[in-house]
Amino acid sequence: MALNKNHLFNDLDGVKCSIVEQKVSQARMQFLKELLTFNGYKVVVLVVPAPKPKPAPDQPEGTEPPPPSPDTYTLGVTDLTFNPTNAVFGRQLRRPGGQVVTPAFWEQVDDDSNKEAPYYERQR
């Protein structure tokens, strides 16, 4: 999910939560859950079951239907003031090593652990 969403709220398992991300894979959910728990947030995860596949109308009788898609997850924190955009760009989150969580690290695009220096001071 992009870091430009509005601040969303929802009830997850009967608990009012600030939504961090919706429709994420299990690996992404695990990454965010560990990161947010390390930063002191109580994380609530809701499993969104995959829809049952419907057979195509022109599918022959003896063939198998397509395999079901995997379950997705909705992730929220109980701190209603938490906003993922503000937390990442405001440099409020830390990794277990003590480095600041950057947008690239949040999106799991790049492990930029050595990029703490400003761009104009980095060695290329």
C-alpha positions as CSV (number, residue, x, y, z in Angstrom):
1,M,0.0,0.0,0.0
2,A,1.3,3.4,-0.8
3,L,2.2,5.9,1.9
4,N,-0.3,8.5,0.7
5,K,-3.6,7.1,2.0
6,N,-5.9,9.0,4.3
7,H,-6.0,8.1,8.0
8,L,-8.3,5.1,8.2
9,F,-10.1,3.6,11.2
10,N,-12.0,0.3,11.5
11,D,-13.0,-2.3,14.1
12,L,-10.8,-5.4,13.9
13,D,-12.0,-8.2,16.0
14,G,-14.1,-5.8,18.1
15,V,-11.2,-3.4,18.8
16,K,-11.2,0.1,17.3
17,C,-7.9,0.4,15.3
18,S,-6.0,2.8,13.1
19,I,-5.6,0.8,9.9
20,V,-2.0,0.4,8.8
21,E,-2.5,-1.6,5.6
22,Q,-5.2,-3.7,4.0
23,K,-5.1,-6.7,1.7
24,V,-1.5,-7.6,2.4
25,S,0.2,-10.9,2.0
26,Q,1.3,-13.0,5.0
27,A,5.0,-12.1,4.5
28,R,4.2,-8.4,4.4
29,M,1.9,-8.7,7.5
30,Q,4.6,-10.5,9.4
31,F,7.2,-7.8,8.5
32,L,4.9,-4.9,9.6
33,K,3.8,-6.7,12.7
34,E,7.3,-7.3,13.9
35,L,8.3,-3.7,13.1
36,L,5.4,-2.1,14.8
37,T,5.6,-4.3,17.9
38,F,9.2,-3.4,18.2
39,N,8.2,0.2,18.2
40,G,5.8,-0.3,21.1
41,Y,2.4,-0.5,19.2
42,K,-0.2,-3.2,20.0
43,V,-0.9,-4.8,16.6
44,V,-4.3,-6.4,15.6
45,V,-4.4,-8.6,12.6
46,L,-7.6,-9.7,10.8
47,V,-7.5,-12.5,8.3
48,V,-9.6,-11.8,5.2
49,P,-10.4,-15.1,3.6
50,A,-10.0,-15.5,-0.1
51,P,-13.1,-15.6,-2.2
52,K,-14.2,-19.0,-3.5
53,P,-13.3,-19.3,-7.2
54,K,-16.2,-19.5,-9.6
55,P,-16.0,-21.9,-12.5
56,A,-16.0,-20.2,-15.8
57,P,-19.3,-20.6,-17.8
58,D,-17.5,-22.0,-20.8
59,Q,-15.3,-24.4,-18.7
60,P,-15.7,-28.1,-19.7
61,E,-17.4,-30.3,-17.1
62,G,-14.4,-32.5,-16.3
63,T,-11.7,-29.9,-15.7
64,E,-10.6,-28.5,-12.4
65,P,-11.5,-25.0,-11.3
66,P,-8.6,-22.5,-10.8
67,P,-6.8,-22.8,-7.5
68,P,-8.1,-20.4,-4.7
69,S,-6.1,-17.2,-4.1
70,P,-4.3,-17.0,-0.8
71,D,-5.8,-15.2,2.2
72,T,-5.0,-11.6,2.7
73,Y,-4.7,-9.6,6.0
74,T,-5.7,-6.3,7.4
75,L,-3.3,-4.8,9.9
76,G,-4.1,-2.2,12.5
77,V,-2.8,-0.7,15.7
78,T,-4.8,0.2,18.8
79,D,-3.2,3.7,19.0
80,L,-5.8,5.8,17.1
81,T,-3.3,8.6,16.6
82,F,-1.0,6.4,14.6
83,N,-0.7,7.3,10.9
84,P,1.8,5.3,8.8
85,T,2.6,8.3,6.6
86,N,3.4,10.6,9.5
87,A,5.3,7.9,11.3
88,V,7.6,7.1,8.3
89,F,8.2,10.6,7.0
90,G,8.3,12.0,10.5
91,R,11.1,9.5,11.3
92,Q,9.2,8.2,14.4
93,L,9.8,4.5,13.7
94,R,13.1,2.6,14.4
95,R,14.4,-0.7,13.2
96,P,15.7,-3.3,15.7
97,G,19.2,-2.1,14.8
98,G,18.4,1.4,15.9
99,Q,18.3,3.0,12.4
100,V,15.4,5.1,11.3
101,V,12.7,3.5,9.1
102,T,12.8,5.1,5.7
103,P,10.1,4.9,3.0
104,A,12.2,2.4,1.0
105,F,12.5,0.1,4.0
106,W,8.8,0.5,4.9
107,E,7.9,-0.5,1.3
108,Q,10.5,-3.3,1.4
109,V,12.0,-2.0,-1.8
110,D,15.6,-1.6,-0.6
111,D,17.6,-2.5,2.5
112,D,19.0,0.9,2.8
113,S,20.8,0.4,6.2
114,N,23.9,2.3,5.0
115,K,22.0,5.3,3.6
116,E,21.6,7.3,6.8
117,A,23.8,10.1,5.5
118,P,22.1,12.9,3.4
119,Y,22.2,12.2,-0.3
120,Y,24.9,14.8,-1.0
121,E,27.3,13.1,1.5
122,R,26.9,9.5,0.4
123,Q,29.8,7.7,-1.2
124,R,28.9,6.3,-4.6
